[in-house]
Amino acid sequence: MEVSVDPLTACLHEDETSNVTSKPVRQRVKRRQLIGSVVLKDLASEESQLSSVVLLRNSEGFEPHCEALAKKLNDIIRKSEIMAGRLSPETIMSMYKLLVLSEISYGIIYWGHCQGAHQIFELQKRFVGMLAHREKPESKASRATFRQNGILTLPSIYILHCLIHVHKNLNTVKRHAALRLSETEGVKYSTTHNKTYEFQGLEFYLALPPHLHSPHCSMKKFIAVVKRFLRQNGIFNTLEYYDMASRFPKVIEKSE
């Protein structure tokens, strides 16, 4: 089965688009690191074919997609590491947003729970590690590197997408959950059902403090609060999220 549309991805990039596409920024990076621009263009044309991206799935789930994505990221990272010592941090960050973030966030709500997602996270840490270890590009990023650069970890991206889906479709998600609970025991407790983005998303959502469930908490405000918290904490797995969820800051209620 192929899934070719992921409407949630846009939410992840809404506050980053201007940084990536701004003409003055592109010109500054080009002037300071011409060689970085060449690498960016080369890798983008060869590896980042977002217009043709689909999610690959078989009877075992989305593992084929994770395998194909890992192969693509490995090639991107291998080429980037060769040039890392000659690239500025700004150029590496631009490469990350263009070549890696767009790939790993696409459709993650469907495959973020898969076993193969662990390998994708390891590859993400490897690329982000170049921001802190340009002379040793094979080093993986620590939690501190993600925090300092304001980069969402792969588990955080998955959690964010699930939370956005639930907040936007709360009544529908609750209705689906109620229907599932009324079905047979085999379906109710199946590992496949328990890993669906609606089931996990609702668990993520219910772990949030009540003030974030309020209908007065707009989607824009909700996304801003959640993204800021996830960036500040550098979550490496979903269990950490549950431990930290009670520490979400309060939403300042304002009439809109």
C-alpha positions as CSV (number, residue, x, y, z in Angstrom):
1,M,0.0,0.0,0.0
2,E,1.2,3.5,-0.8
3,V,0.4,6.6,1.2
4,S,1.4,9.8,-0.7
5,V,0.0,12.6,1.4
6,D,1.1,13.7,4.9
7,P,-0.8,16.9,5.8
8,L,0.8,17.0,9.3
9,T,4.3,17.6,8.0
10,A,3.6,21.3,7.3
11,C,2.9,21.9,10.9
12,L,6.4,20.8,11.8
13,H,8.1,23.3,9.5
14,E,5.8,26.3,9.9
15,D,8.3,28.3,12.0
16,E,11.4,27.1,10.0
17,T,10.4,27.9,6.4
18,S,11.6,31.5,6.6
19,N,15.0,30.5,7.9
20,V,15.5,28.0,5.1
21,T,14.1,30.0,2.1
22,S,15.1,33.5,3.1
23,K,17.1,35.0,0.2
24,P,19.5,37.0,2.4
25,V,20.3,33.9,4.5
26,R,21.0,31.9,1.3
27,Q,23.2,34.6,0.0
28,R,25.2,34.9,3.2
29,V,25.8,31.1,3.3
30,K,26.8,31.1,-0.3
31,R,29.3,33.9,0.1
32,R,30.9,32.3,3.2
33,Q,30.8,28.7,2.1
34,L,30.6,28.3,-1.7
35,I,31.6,24.7,-1.5
36,G,28.8,24.0,1.0
37,S,26.3,25.4,-1.5
38,V,27.7,23.1,-4.2
39,V,27.3,20.1,-1.9
40,L,23.8,21.1,-0.9
41,K,22.7,21.4,-4.5
42,D,24.3,18.1,-5.5
43,L,22.8,16.2,-2.6
44,A,19.4,17.8,-3.0
45,S,19.2,16.8,-6.7
46,E,20.4,13.3,-6.1
47,E,18.8,12.3,-2.8
48,S,15.8,14.4,-1.8
49,Q,13.1,13.6,-4.3
50,L,10.2,14.6,-2.1
51,S,7.7,14.9,-4.9
52,S,7.9,11.2,-5.5
53,V,8.1,10.0,-1.8
54,V,5.7,7.3,-0.8
55,L,5.4,5.2,2.3
56,L,6.3,1.5,1.7
57,R,4.3,-1.0,3.6
58,N,3.9,-4.8,3.7
59,S,2.2,-7.4,6.0
60,E,4.7,-6.6,8.7
61,G,4.0,-2.9,8.7
62,F,6.1,0.1,7.6
63,E,9.5,-1.6,8.1
64,P,10.2,-1.5,4.3
65,H,9.8,2.2,4.4
66,C,12.3,2.5,7.3
67,E,14.8,0.3,5.4
68,A,14.5,2.4,2.2
69,L,14.8,5.7,4.2
70,A,17.8,4.4,6.1
71,K,19.5,3.6,2.9
72,K,18.9,7.0,1.5
73,L,20.0,8.8,4.7
74,N,23.2,6.7,4.9
75,D,24.2,7.9,1.4
76,I,23.3,11.5,2.3
77,I,25.3,11.4,5.6
78,R,28.3,9.6,4.0
79,K,28.7,12.4,1.4
80,S,28.1,15.1,4.0
81,E,30.7,13.8,6.4
82,I,33.4,14.0,3.7
83,M,32.8,17.7,3.5
84,A,31.9,18.4,7.2
85,G,35.3,19.9,8.2
86,R,35.0,22.6,5.5
87,L,31.4,23.5,6.2
88,S,30.1,26.2,8.5
89,P,27.5,25.3,11.2
90,E,25.0,27.4,9.3
91,T,25.5,25.4,6.2
92,I,25.3,22.1,8.0
93,M,22.0,23.2,9.6
94,S,20.6,24.2,6.2
95,M,21.6,20.8,4.9
96,Y,19.9,19.1,7.8
97,K,16.6,20.9,7.2
98,L,16.7,20.4,3.5
99,L,18.0,16.9,3.2
100,V,17.3,15.1,6.5
101,L,14.4,16.8,8.3
102,S,12.1,16.8,5.3
103,E,12.8,13.1,4.8
104,I,12.4,11.8,8.4
105,S,9.3,13.9,9.2
106,Y,7.4,12.8,6.1
107,G,4.6,10.4,7.1
108,I,6.3,9.7,10.5
109,I,2.8,9.5,12.1
110,Y,2.4,6.2,10.3
111,W,5.8,4.6,10.9
112,G,7.3,6.4,13.9
113,H,6.3,3.5,16.2
114,C,8.1,0.9,14.1
115,Q,11.3,-1.0,15.2
116,G,13.0,0.5,12.2
117,A,12.5,4.0,13.5
118,H,15.3,3.3,16.0
119,Q,17.8,3.0,13.1
120,I,16.5,6.3,11.6
121,F,17.0,8.0,14.9
122,E,20.6,6.8,15.1
123,L,21.2,8.2,11.6
124,Q,19.6,11.5,12.6
125,K,22.0,11.7,15.6
126,R,24.9,11.0,13.3
127,F,24.0,13.9,11.0
128,V,23.2,16.3,13.9
129,G,26.5,15.3,15.5
130,M,28.3,17.2,12.7
131,L,27.2,20.4,14.3
132,A,29.3,19.7,17.4
133,H,32.0,17.5,15.9
134,R,32.9,18.8,12.4
135,E,36.4,17.4,12.7
136,K,35.0,14.0,13.8
137,P,31.8,13.8,11.7
138,E,31.2,10.2,12.6
139,S,30.4,11.1,16.2
140,K,26.7,11.0,17.2
141,A,24.8,13.9,18.7
142,S,24.2,14.0,22.4
143,R,21.0,15.2,24.0
144,A,22.8,18.6,24.7
145,T,23.5,19.0,21.0
146,F,19.8,18.7,20.1
147,R,18.9,21.2,22.8
148,Q,21.5,23.7,22.0
149,N,20.6,23.8,18.3
150,G,16.8,23.7,18.9
151,I,16.4,20.4,16.9
152,L,13.6,18.0,17.6
153,T,14.7,14.4,18.1
154,L,13.0,11.8,16.0
155,P,10.9,10.5,18.9
156,S,9.8,14.2,19.5
157,I,8.8,14.6,15.9
158,Y,6.6,11.5,16.1
159,I,5.1,12.6,19.4
160,L,4.4,16.1,18.0
161,H,2.7,14.7,14.9
162,C,0.5,12.4,17.0
163,L,-0.4,15.2,19.4
164,I,-1.3,17.5,16.5
165,H,-3.6,14.9,15.0
166,V,-5.4,14.2,18.3
167,H,-5.8,17.9,19.2
168,K,-7.2,18.6,15.7
169,N,-9.5,15.6,15.7
170,L,-10.2,14.9,19.4
171,N,-13.9,14.0,19.1
172,T,-13.2,11.6,16.2
173,V,-10.2,10.0,18.0
174,K,-12.2,9.5,21.2
175,R,-15.1,7.9,19.2
176,H,-12.7,5.5,17.4
177,A,-11.2,4.6,20.8
178,A,-14.6,3.8,22.2
179,L,-15.4,1.6,19.2
180,R,-12.2,-0.3,19.6
181,L,-12.9,-0.9,23.3
182,S,-16.2,-2.4,22.4
183,E,-14.7,-4.9,20.0
184,T,-13.3,-8.4,20.7
185,E,-10.5,-8.9,23.3
186,G,-8.1,-10.0,20.6
187,V,-8.4,-6.7,18.7
188,K,-8.6,-4.7,21.9
189,Y,-5.2,-5.9,23.2
190,S,-3.4,-6.6,19.9
191,T,0.0,-5.0,19.7
192,T,-0.9,-3.8,16.2
193,H,-3.8,-1.8,17.5
194,N,-1.8,-0.5,20.5
195,K,0.8,1.0,18.2
196,T,-1.5,2.9,15.9
197,Y,-1.0,6.6,15.9
198,E,-4.6,7.2,17.2
199,F,-4.1,4.9,20.1
200,Q,-0.6,6.1,21.0
201,G,-1.6,9.7,20.1
202,L,-4.5,9.6,22.6
203,E,-2.2,8.3,25.3
204,F,0.4,11.0,24.6
205,Y,-2.4,13.6,24.6
206,L,-4.0,12.4,27.9
207,A,-0.6,12.7,29.6
208,L,-0.6,16.4,29.0
209,P,-1.9,18.7,31.7
210,P,-5.7,19.5,31.4
211,H,-5.2,23.2,30.4
212,L,-3.8,22.0,27.1
213,H,-7.0,20.0,26.4
214,S,-9.1,23.1,26.6
215,P,-11.1,24.1,23.5
216,H,-9.7,27.6,24.2
217,C,-6.2,26.4,23.4
218,S,-5.9,27.1,19.7
219,M,-4.0,24.8,17.3
220,K,-1.3,27.5,16.8
221,K,-0.9,28.0,20.6
222,F,-0.9,24.2,21.2
223,I,1.8,23.5,18.6
224,A,4.0,26.4,19.9
225,V,3.9,25.2,23.5
226,V,4.5,21.5,22.6
227,K,7.3,22.2,20.2
228,R,9.1,24.5,22.6
229,F,8.8,21.9,25.4
230,L,10.0,19.0,23.2
231,R,13.0,21.1,21.9
232,Q,14.0,22.1,25.5
233,N,14.0,18.5,26.7
234,G,15.6,16.5,23.9
235,I,13.4,13.4,24.4
236,F,15.2,10.2,23.3
237,N,12.2,7.8,23.7
238,T,8.5,7.9,24.4
239,L,8.9,6.7,28.0
240,E,10.8,9.9,28.7
241,Y,7.9,11.9,27.3
242,Y,5.5,10.4,29.9
243,D,7.9,11.2,32.7
244,M,8.2,14.9,31.5
245,A,4.7,15.5,30.3
246,S,3.5,16.9,33.7
247,R,6.1,19.7,33.4
248,F,4.6,21.3,30.4
249,P,4.3,25.1,31.0
250,K,0.9,26.7,31.4
251,V,-0.8,28.2,28.3
252,I,-1.5,31.8,28.9
253,E,-5.2,32.2,28.1
254,K,-5.9,35.2,25.8
255,S,-9.0,36.1,23.9
256,E,-8.6,35.6,20.2
